[in-house]
Amino acid sequence: MDPGVVSARLASSAVAPLVKKLFVNEGAGAGLVDRPVRVSSLVSFSGEKRTLTGRDLVKIATELLRRALGPVSVHERPIAPAEEEPVALALAHTLYRLGELEMDDVQAVQLGAPALVRALKEAGPDVTRDLSADAAQLHDTLLDNACLHILHFFTQRSTFVARTLVRQSGQLADVIAKTDLLLARTPAPFSKDALFEERYAAHIVNKHGMLTIYGIDLSRSPDQWPLDTAYLSLEADLAHETRQAPIRAEHAFHGRDRVLLRGVAGSGKTTLVQWLAVTAAQQDINVIGSGDSALVPLIRRVPFVLPMRTLTRQHADLPTPEEFLSRTRCPLAAAQPPGWADRVLAAGRGLILVDGTDEAPANVRERARRWLQDLLSTYPGNLWLVTSRPSAVRDRWLAAEQFTELSLAPMRQHDVTSFIHRWHNAARSVSAEEERHLLDAYEVSLNLAVRTKHDFARLATNPLMCGLICALHCDRRGYLPSGRKELYEAALSMLLTRRDLERDMAPPDGIELTEEPKIRLLQRLAYKFILNGKAELDRSHAERIIEQTLPGVPVAAAQGDAFAIFQHLLLRSGLLREPAVGSIDFIHRTFQDYLGAKAAVEEGDMSLLVLRATETQWEDVIRMAVAHARPGECAEFLMDLVRRGDSATSSYRRSQLHLLATAAVEHATELAPRVRAAINERAGALIPPRNLAQANDLAGIGTVALELLPGPDGLTDDEALFTAHTAVLIGGDAAIPVLARYQAHPTPQVRQLLCTAWHRFDAVSYAESVLSGLVGTGVYLEVTGAEELAVLGRMSSPRQVRVAAGFTSSDLVRELRADRLTHLWLPGDQSVTWYWLAAFPRLESLTLGPAEEPIDVSSLAAHPTLRLLRLPQHQLIAGRDSLGDGVIVSRFPHDGEFGHD
């Protein structure tokens, strides 16, 4: 029994009154101070204002322990009765160290609960020395909970702290309130449900707590790495929205409880699912101590990871909550208490992660939507994440169910740099000294190549591709293939042949196959996966496919039967895996599509590909088929796509097929001019985009669309806006020259889009090429990150600036141009007082966003040039009367999102 589970009973109503007794009560007026207060001067058991004795402190600790253990029998308690008094004494001794801390209340709140726990334990490191392991853990659990409430007490006590640390105190109050709500619904700590949840959480952490870093397993290294060190935090955008700053993907549930997350193959959807599941399973209430309040919704949640490929492998129907564990092949399925999943979801404690909607057959997806509708209506109050490739489900597929759509953004330059560094660090950690020096050089040269060579930059847009690029660059001593087809070919060669050579491994099963027969077997297997519309197959089915293919691959047939050859491919190819006994899939869908396309071309199934072209599961197969096909085959195939699009009865199908042909052209090695001209003609009918849907469709074909986008001359205002919008959505360095054409556009909305899109590009390049030449007034240059703010300080032009949350007032005073700034837009809770704005003597207009508390504007009366104060329509303000007649207060509607007026 884990003693830590007792924290489930320590709601704020039980802890707060006891914590309050630890500190002095100075009566009316207490806390109206103008400076921080030493923690040691606040405690009630030492100093001149002492009201508690040591015996009283022990009584408080004993009562805290009693409330934590709750009304359970002696046999159910996590420690023996004889150990309860020593635990209470140890806790009293630890809390007594509050009177010896060399920090003030401001520092304590800023550091957070985990740091306060560490400080108290370091001040008295021997208090748990004589306790058993369970008793010591119980002491630490009680201390963790007490420290969280101690910090909350500080924020409530001191006017100085509450006004200068609004964000920190708000976070503490938020985590306590949300935790109380969930604790009220949490099972008693020693019930069967709680005991099972403890085992289940450990299973989730163990199963999903490791990541594969592609290519690291080439020599003398593990295949996987701990999630907490390998995870790369990526950005996500509100779907089809360029005017809002991106969020970190793991913050998807900050202010939302239902999210549909779209992302291309390899973009990190499944990795994010793993990270969310593990974070929730670890049940870390002290996550707030890191200052990351956006993760508070995950506290006390029970995660259910539901891969659609697994749910639909053998069943036509989708599971009920009681079947979640059995259908995902969780080994604890039979051990769950009857009705447990229903109780978790009914209490609103679930985190439901439905991964890979695109991996379910197309005819199942609509059933999946109805399945989700039933679950949502039956179990409100839970957190829901559904992931999919971008085009697998239509826009607003779950809008009626109040899902927010997010899209994983392509990796920006700093993400790529960070990934490359982490990859090489992982490789260095398992390499000999002389190899580490080589890896240092490879890291430098790869960073340079990705920054300066357009082909590499186009490929390095997601974690999968970055991992392959790192592995190939290292494997080939600094050489990289330049195209996507070449990259996959090199990756397959690395995995199928060089992997075992680098490890100097003799074939353990006696089977020796060269690269070509392995590829022929694997591509046939991949094609069958695709034809069956599944991402997983039964092992017996996979073996039958190998059995049917073996006669055509005599070098393999001579070395073993279908079972032996399949087993060899499973263990030695690096491309297949067995996620559960009897179930087979490819390590990544991208390899399956690439190999399946090769098989389709070799078998002459191009007509079949044309027929399947409107099915989203086949899009990447079709693109790769163009790369594999010979020039004549390629030309005829693309013209068939064009002709099918011409004959389509719906405009949607016509656009879909013509855009798919346009996107596939990029992969053609050689193409007749007449075919290219025909495809460009069809694409021209869709360009310039005239609405948001057309812009999104064009962006979906990637960088090839940039070559087709016109300049602003001759376009209507809407066409210019949606053309620029398309380039922003495509992103990357190649989009910057396209957007630079719109610097002088007369429409403010177009210029504002250029200002708002800064965060999607390299800050320096975009500022030099686009923002520096911006013509006209009436638009705000929007700053969302530290790099942009630093660049802004070197720019001479911006007079109107809008700043996202996350910057201190000192940051703004240091970086913004005081000699030019005339209009400033800030978050409403940027500051408590506004005296610091005197640093901008030319400021004429100040716009403040929404804030949870009333905004005190009295300090603005002293500003010498401010004439206009704009506030959200329903924002409460204080001190307006003190502004006098010099400042006009204006109201504006606000939708609560950054980037909208």
N, C-alpha and C positions, 0 to 999 in steps of 0.2 A: 504494500500500500504506500503510495507516494504522499508524504505529509504535505506537500505543496498544494494538494487538492483542497485543503481546508480554507484556502483563500476564497473559494467559491462562496463561502457564507459570510464574508466580511464586507457587507454593503456599507455605504457611508453612514447610514443611520446607526450602525453598531460601533463604528470606529470614531467618527467625528467628535462625539461628546467626550470620549476618553482622551483623544488627542488635545482637545481644548483645555483639559485640566493640566496639561504639561506646561502651559504658558500663563503668564501673569494677566490679570484682568484689571486694567487701569480705569475702568468705568467710562463715563461720558467723555468724549473728546479724545480718547486714546487713539493713537495711530495717526493724528494729524501732524505729520513730521515732514521736514524738508530735506531729509537725508536718510540713507540706509541705517538700519539698526542691527547691532551685533546680535547673533542668535543667542549667545550666552547670556545676554542681558534680558532676554525675553522669557527664559525658562522660569518656572515657579518653584524649583527645588534647589536653587542655589542663589547666591548673591544677597543684596540688601533687601530685596522684595520677596524673599522666600516664603512660600505659604504651604509647601508640601515637604514632608520628611522623606527620608529614604524608605521608610516603611510604607508611606502612601504611594510612592512610586512602584513598589513591588505589588501593592494592591491593584494599581491600574494595569500593570502587566498581566497579573493573574486574571483580571476580568477580561482583558483582551483575548487571552488564551481561552477562557471559558466560552466566550461568545463565538470564537472561531470553531471550537470543537462541536458546539451545538448539543442538542438533546439526543445523544446516541448512547448505546450501551457501551460498557467498558470494553467488551470484546471487539467492538467495531472501531475503537479509537486507534489513530496511527502510531501512538506511542504508549508504553506501559504507564499505568497510573502513577507509579513511583517516579516517573521522569517528568511529570507535569510541573512540579514545584521547581526543579532545577531549570527547566525551560523558562518559566516565569522570572526566576532570579536572573538568569542570563540576559533576558530581554530588558529587564529593569536596569541592569548594569550598562547595557549598550545605549539605552535611551538617556542614561545619566551623562553620557559623553556629549550630549547636546550643549551642556553647560561649559564645555571645553573647546568648542569649535572656534577656529580663527576665521570665520566667514560671517558676512552679514546676510540679512534676509534677501536682499536683491541678488547677491551672488548665489545663494541657495536655490532661488527660483530659476535663475538663468541656467545653473548647472543641471537641474532636474533631479528626479527621485533616485535614479541609479547612482549618480555621483554622491548624493547625500548618504545613501546606504554605505557606499564604499568608505566615505570619510568617517562614519561612525564605527564601522568595523575595523578600520585601520587605527582608530584611537583606542580601541580595546580589543586587540586581536586574539586574546586568550580566553574570552568569556565562554566560548563554546568548546574549549579544549577537552573538558571532562564529560561532554555529552555524547551520546551515541550518534551515529550518522543520521538516523531518522529525526532525533530530537534537534540536532543542529540545523537540519533542513527546515524543520518546523519553526525554529527561531528565525531563520532567514526569511521565511515566507511572511511571518508576522511583521518583521521589520520592514520588508518591502512595502507592505500595505500601509503601515503606519507612516512611513516617510512620504508617500504620495499625499496623504491627508495633512501632514505637517506643512508641506509646501502650499497646499490649498489654503490652509489656515493663514499663512503669511500673506497671501494675496488678498484675503478678505480683511485682514487686520489693518494693514498700513495703506493710507491714502497715497503715500509716496510710491509704494510698490505697485499698487493697483493702477496708478496713472502712468507710470513709466514702463510697466511691463504688461500692458494690456493684452498683448498676444499670448504671452506665457500663461498668465492667469486664466485667460479664456480657454486655453488648451486644457489646463488642469481641471477646470470646472466641467469642460466638455467630456473629458475621459471619465470623470467620476460619475457624471449623470448618465452617460451611456452604459457604463459598466453596471451601475445600479439597476438600470432597466433590464439588462440581460441577466444579471444575477438573480433578479426576482423570478426569472423563468428557468433558471438553471437547476438541475436536480440536486437533491441533498448529496453532500460529498461522499457518503459511504453507501449510496444506493447502487443497485446493479447498473443503472444507466451511467453514473459517474465513473464507476470502475471500468466499464466497457469503453467509455470515451477516452479514458487515459490510455488504454491499450491501442485504441484506434488512432489516436493522435501520434503515438510512437510509430505506428505502421506508416502513416502518411509521411512523417519526417524521414523515415528510413527509405521509403519507396521513391519519393519525389525529391529528396535532398541532394541528388547528384545530377550533374549536367555532362553531356558529351561535348568536348571541344574538338571539332573536326580536325584531324590530322595530327593531333598531339600524340596519338597512340602509335606513331610510326616506329619508335625505338625506345625501348627500356622505360616505358612510362605507363601509368594506368590509363584505362579507357575513359574514365570519368573523373570529374572534379567536384568538390563541394559547391553546392549551389550558392552559399553565402560569399564565396570568393570568385566564382566564375560568372555570376549573374551580372549582366550589363543593363543598367536602367536606360530604357529607351523612351522616346516621346510619342505621344498620341495626340491626334487632332480631333476636334469635333468634325464628324463626317461632312465633307464638302464645304467646310467653313474656313476661309483664309483669314478672317479678321479677328480671330481669337488666338491668344498665345497658347502654345501647346502645353499639355500637362505631362508629368511623368506617368508612364503607363501603369505603374503599380499604385497610382493615386486614383485609379478609375472609379473607386467607390467614395471618393470625397465629394459629398453633396449629391450622390446618386446611389440608387440601390438596384438599378436594372441597366445593364450595359451590353450592347451588341458591339463586339470588337472585330473589325475587319483588318486583314493583313495578308500580303502576298506570301507565297511559299518561302519558308525560311526566315520570315520577318520576326519571329520570336513569340508567336501566339501561345504555343504549348509551353514554352519556357516561362512565360508570364503566369500561366495557369499553375505550373509547379510552384512558382515563387509565392503566389497568393495562398495556395493550399498549405505549404510549409509554414508560412508566417502565421496563418490562422491556427494551425495545429500546435505551434509552439506556445500559444496562449500567453504571449508576453505582454503583460499589462504595462511594463516599463518601456514599451516602445515609444510612449509619449515622452520619455526622458531624453530621447534623441532630438526632440523638437519637431518630429514629423507627425503632426496631429492628423494629417491626411490618412494615416494608417489606423486611426482609432476605430473605424467601423469593423475592422477585422478581429478586434479583441473579443474573446469568448465565443467565437463562431466555430461551428463544426463543418469542415469542408467535405464536399462530395465531388470528386473528380469523375466526370462522366464523358469519356471519349465516344463520340458518335460512331466511329468505326467499330468499336467494340460492342456497343449497344445493339447495333443492327447486323452484326455478323451472322447470327444464327436465328434471330427472332424477327418476325414481321411486326410485332407490337413493341412499344417502348415501355420501360419499366415503371412500376409504382415505386414510391419511396422505400417500401420494405424490400424491394428487389435491387435497389441501387448497388449494394455491395456485392450481391451474388452475380449480377449481370456484368460488373466490372472485374469479376474474378478476384475479389478481395478475399484473402485466406481467412479473415475473421467473420465472414458472412454468417456462418452457422452459429457464431457465438453471440451475435447481437441479441439483446433482450427483446422479447416480443413487443411490437409497437414502438420500438425506440426511435426509428427514423421519423415516424409520424409525430411523436412527441417533440422531437427536435425542431421540425419544420413548423408545427403548430405554435410553438413558443417563439418563432421568429429568430431562431439561433443558427439557421443554416447558411452556408456559403456554397451555392450550387454553381459549378463550373462545367458548362457544357462545351466541350472542345471539339472543333472540327466539323461543323455542320456541313461543309463542302464535301466531307469524306463519306457522307451518307448518300445513297442513290437518290437521284433527282425526285423520284416518285415518293420518297420517304420524307422529304423535307417539309412538305405541307402537313403531313401527319405530325412531324416534329413540332411544328408551330402550334397545332391544336393541342398536342401533349403539353407544351409549355403553358398555353392558355389555361388548361385545366389545373395544372399545378399552381400557377400564379393566383388563380381565383380561390383555390382551396387553402393555400398557405401564404397569406400576405405577410409582409414584414421581414422577409429573408433577403439576402443579397444574391443577385443572379448575374452571371457572366456567360455570354454565348459568343463563341469565336467562329470565324468563317473567312475563307478567301473572299476578296472584294466582290466578285461577280456571281458568286454561288447563290446568293439570295438577293432579291430585288431591294431597291432603296426603300427605307422605312418599313422593312419587313415585319418588325415588331413594334412599330410606332403606336399602334392601337393599344399595346400592352405597356405603354409608357417607358419603353427602352430608349436610352440615349445611345446614339451611334457614335463610336470612336473609330478612328483609323490609325493603325500603327504607322508612324511617319518613317520615311527612309532615313537611314543613319546619316547624321550630319558629319562634317569633317571632324569635329572634336569627338564624336562617338566612334568614328572609324579609328582615329588616333588612339583612343582609350582601349578599343578592342585589340588593336595590334599590339599595344603594350602589354595587356593582360595575357594574350596568347603567348608572346615571347617570354614573359615572366614564367608562365606555366612550363614552357619548354626548358627554360634555364634551370628550373627547380629540379629537373630530373636528368640534367646533362653533366658531363664531365667538364672540368675547368676549361680545357682548350675549346670545347664546343660552345661554351658560354660566350667567349669572345666573338666567335663567328655569329652567334645569335644577336649579339649587340649590333654588329655591323649590318646584319640582315634587317633588323628592326628599323635602323636609320634609313637604309636604302629603300625599303618598302614604303615607309611613310613618304619619302620623296616621290616615289613612283606614283602613288595614289593621288598625291597633290598635283602632280605635273602632267600625268598622262591620262588623257580623257577616257580611253577605253577602260583602264583600270578603275577610274573613279565611277564610271557608269555601272560597273559590276559590283563594286563594294558598297552596296546599299542596304544589306541586311546581315545579321549574324552568320547565317549559313554561308553566304558567299564570301564574307570576310574570313571565316575560318578556312574555307577551301583555298583562298588566295594566300593566306599566311602559310598553310601547309605546303602548297606547291612552290611558293617562293623559297621556302627553306629546303624542300626536297630537291629542287633543281638548282640549288646554289645561286639564287638571286635572279633566275630567269622566270618570266611569267608569260603564259599564253594570253593572247589579246582579245579573243572573242568568247562568247558564252559557250558555244559548241566546243571550242578548243579547251576551255577551262574544264568542262565536264569530261572530255576525253582524257585529259591529263589526270583528273581526279580519279577516274576509274582505273587508269593504269597504276596510279599510286596505291590504290586500295587493293586491287586484284593481284598485282605482281610485286611491286616494290615493298609492300608492307612486310611480307614474310622474308624477303631478301634482306631488308634493313635489320630485321630481328635475327637474321642468320638461323632461321628455323628450318629444320628438316620436316617433311610432311608427316605429321603424327599418325595419319590414317593410311599412309602408303599411297595415296592418290596424288599424282602430280599433273596438274593441268596448266597450260599456258593461258595467257590473257584471252586470246580469241575464243577458244571453246567455252570458257567461263562466261564471256559476254553473250555468246549465242544462247546458252542455256538461260541466263538471267533475263535477257531481253524477251525471250518467249514467255517466261514466267511473268514478267512485268506486263506484257501485252494481255495476258489472260486476266490479270488483276483488273486492268482497265476495262476490258470487254465485259467483265462481270460487274463492273460498277462498284467495286469494293476496294478498300485499303487494307483489308485483312482477309486471309483465306485459311480454311482448315489445313492442317499439315498434310492430311491424307490427300486432299485435293491438289496441293502443291506437288506432292510426290507423283501423282498421276500425270501432271503436266510434264514433269521431267521425264517420266517413263515414255510418254508419247514423243518427246523431242530427242531422246537419246539415239534412236536409229540414224538420225541425220547428223550426229556428232560422234563419229566412230571412235575418235581418240578418247572420248569420255566413256563410251559404252564398253570399251575394252578394259576399263579399270574398275568397274563395279556396277551393281544394279542401281535402280532409281533411288532406293533408300540410301545407299552409300554415297552416291554422287550428290544427292540433295543435302545430306548431312555435312558433306565436305563444303558445299557452297554456304550453308548456314554458319558453319564455324570459321571458315577461312576467307570468305569473300569480303567481309566487312560491310556488306550491303544489306544483308538479311538479318532478321532477329526473330526471336520467339518470345514475345512479351508475356505470354502465358502458355502453359502446356497445351499443345495442340493447335496453336494459332500462330500464323506467320505473317509478317509484313516487311516492307522495306524500311531501312533506317530513316529515310526521308522521302517524301512524296516526289520531290524533284528528280531523284534518281529513277524512280519508277516511271515517271513521264518521259524522261529522256530515253531510257532503254525501250519502253513500249513504242515510242515513235520510231525508233530504229527498226524494230520488228515489223511495224505496220508498213514501212517503206519497202523493206526487203521482201515482204510477202505480197506486195502489189495491192495493198488495201487502201489506196488513196481515195477511191470513191466512197468507201466506208467513212473515212475521215471527213469528207465533205458532208455526208449525211449527218454526222455527229457534231458538226461545227457549231450548232446553236446550244449545245450542252456545255455548261461551264466547266465540267470536269475534264473536258477534252481540249480546252483552250491551249494549255501549255504543250500538250501532245502535238497539236497542229503546228504550233510555232517551231517545235523541235523537228517535226517531219520536214518542214521546209529546209532546215539546216542539213538534214540527212539526204534529201532527195538530189538526184542528178539534175543538171540544168533543164533538160527537156521535161522530166517529171515535175520539177518544181514549177515551171511556167504553166503547164497544163493544170496542175493542182490549184494554183492561185487563180487562174482564169475560171475554173469551175466554181471556186468560192465567190468570185465576182458575179458570175452568171446566176448563181443561186440567190445572191443578194438582190440582183436586178429583178428577179421574178418573185421575190417575197411579197406577200400581200399586205403585211404590216410594216409601217415605217420603222418600228423598233427592230424587227428582224433584219430589215434591209440595212439599217445603220450598223447593227451588230456584226453582220457578215462582212460588210465593207471595211469596217474598222479592224476586224480580225485579220483580213487580208493585208491591210496597211501595216499592222503591227508585225505580221509574219515576214514582210519584205526585208526587214532588218537582218534576218537570219539567212537570207539567200546569198550563197557564195557567188553565183553568176545568174543574171536574169536578163531576158530579152527586153530591149527598150520599149517595145510595144506593150508588154505586160506591165512594166513599171508605169508607163503613161496611163494605161487603163485604170490601174489602181489609184494613181494620184488624181485622176479625173473624178472618181467616186468619192475619194476623200475630200476633194475640193468642194463637193456639194454639202459637206458637213462643216466646212470651214469658210468663213469664221463662225464660231459657235454663237448661237442667238439666244441661248438660255442656259440655265445652270446645268440641266441634265446633259445637254450637248457638250458643255465644257468638261463635265465629269467623264463622259464617254471618251472624249479625245485624250484626256489625261491618262486614261487607262491603257492606252497603247504605248505609253512611255516616251522616251526622248525622241523617237523618230517623228513624233507629231510636231516637235519644235521646228523642224525644217519646213513644215507646211503652214505655220502660223504667219499671217501677214503683219505688216506694220500698221500704224493707226490711220494712214491716209486712206480716205474713201470709206471708212467704217462709220457706222452710226455710233452714238455714245454707248448703247447697250452692247453692240458687237465688240467695241474696243474694250469694254469692261470685262466681258466674258472671255475674250482672247487673252487678256492679261491674266485673268483668273486661271485659265488653263495652264499657262506657263508657270504660274506660282505653284499649282498643284503638282506639276511634273517635277519642278525643283531641280537642284543640281547646278553646277557651274554653267552648263550649256544653256540654261534658261535666262541667265543674267543678261546677255546681249539682247535677247528678245524683249525683256522688260525695259531695258535702257531706251528702246525706241519710243516708249510712252512717257518719258520724263516731262515733256512739255505739253501733254494732252490738256486741252482746255477744261475738261470735266473734272471737278474736284473728286468725285467718287473713284475715278481711275487713279489719280495721284495719291489718294488716301490708301488705296489698295497697295500701291508700291511701298508706302510708308509702313503699313501694317505687316507686310510680308517679310520684313527684314529678318525676323527670327528664323526663317526657313533656310537661310543661306549663310555662307561664310561672311562674318560681320564685316571684315575689312574689304573684301572683294566687292560685296554688294554696295557698301557705302561709297567706294571709289567710283564704281561703274554706273550706279543707278541714283543713289540719293544725292550725290554731290552735284548732279546736273538737274535736279528737280526744279521745275519752273512754276511759279505761281504761289499764291497764299491760300489760307483757309484750310490747310490740312495739318494734322498732328503727326510728327515723327514718333513712332511708338517703340519704346524700349522695354524689353522683357528679360534681358540677361546682363550679367556683369561685363561680358565681352563687348556687347553693344554699347553699354554706358561708357566704357573706356574709349571706344572709338568715337563716340559722340563728342567727348571732350576735345578731340582733335579736329572736329569739323567746324567750319566757319559759318555755315548757312542757317542751321535750324533756329527758328525763333519760337516755334510752337512744338512742345514736347509733351508726350503722354507717357507716364511711367507705370509699369506693373508693380504688383506687391512684391516685397522681398528685399527692398533697398532701405538702408537707413537714411535719415536726414543728412548725416555727415557725408554719405556716398554722393548724394545729389549736390550738396554744396561744393564738394571737391571736383566733380566731373562736369556739371552743367556750365555752359558759358554764361557767366553773369552779365557780360557786356552786351549780350544779344537777346537773351530770353525775355519774351514778352507775354507768352501764353503757356500756362503749365496745367497739366491734368494729373491728379494724384489719386491714389486710393483714399477713401474717407478716413481710414484708421492709420494713415501714414504716420501721424503724430498726434500727441495730445494737445500741444500748443504749437503755434505757427510763427513764433518770433523769428525763427531761423530763415524765413523767407525774405527778411531784410537784406540777406546776402545778394538778392537779385533786384537791384535798384530800378530796373526798367520793366518789371513785371506789371502788366496791365490787367490780365484776366487769370483767375484761378478757378479750375473746375475740380470738384471733389466727388469721388465715387461713393457708393453706399457704405455705411458703417453700421455695426450692430448697436453701438451706443450713440447718444446724441453728440453731434459735433459742436465743440465749443469754438466759436469764431471770434470771440472777443479780442484775441491777440492780433487779429488782422487789422484792427482799427489804426494801429500805429504805422502801417506800411505806407510809404510816401506816394507810391504811384498806382496802387491797386484800385481799379474802378469797377470791376465786374466779378462777382462771386456766383458761380453756378453750382447748384446742388441737385441731387435726385429729387424727384417730385415729392416723395413722401418721407424724405430724410428729416429726422428731428434735429434741430439745432439749438444751441444755447449761446447767449451773448450777442444775439443779433442787434439788440437795442444799442449796444455800445459801439456799433460800427458807424453811427452817425449818418449824415447824408452823402458822404463821399463815395460810398460803395453801393452799387446796385446788386441786389440779390435776385437771381433768376433761377427758376426751376426747369428741369428737363426730365422727360420720361427716361427710364433706365430699365433695361431688361436683365440686369444683374451679371452680364458677361463682359469681360474685358474686350474692348474693341468696338463697342456699339455706342451710339449716341442716341 
